[in-house]
Amino acid sequence: METTTVQIKRSLKKKLEELKIHPSEPMDSVIERLANMAIDEEPLSPEEIKGIEEGLADIKAGRVYTTAQVKKRLGIK
């Protein structure tokens, strides 16, 4: 295994130590786990992005209902 040295602040090292699953877990395992969590294996499709953009436009234009308004309209208490 190839290794390298990185400089990090003590406060960050403390946070990483707190993220260990067990006390003897190597720091590279902690960092690898965090890196894997940050990678999205299924990025949004163009259709999903378009839907999100349309939803945001609706919010900006005031074309939204509160939960209370929806419940009232549907007759839900």
DABEL-V764175 format. One record per helix or strand of 2 or more residues. SS is the DSSP state (alpha for helix, beta for strand). FROM is the first residue (numbers start at 1). TO is the last residue. If there is no record, write none. Layout:
ss->SS from->FROM to->TO
ss->SS from->FROM to->TO
This chain:
ss->alpha from->10 to->18
ss->alpha from->27 to->38
ss->alpha from->46 to->61
ss->alpha from->67 to->74
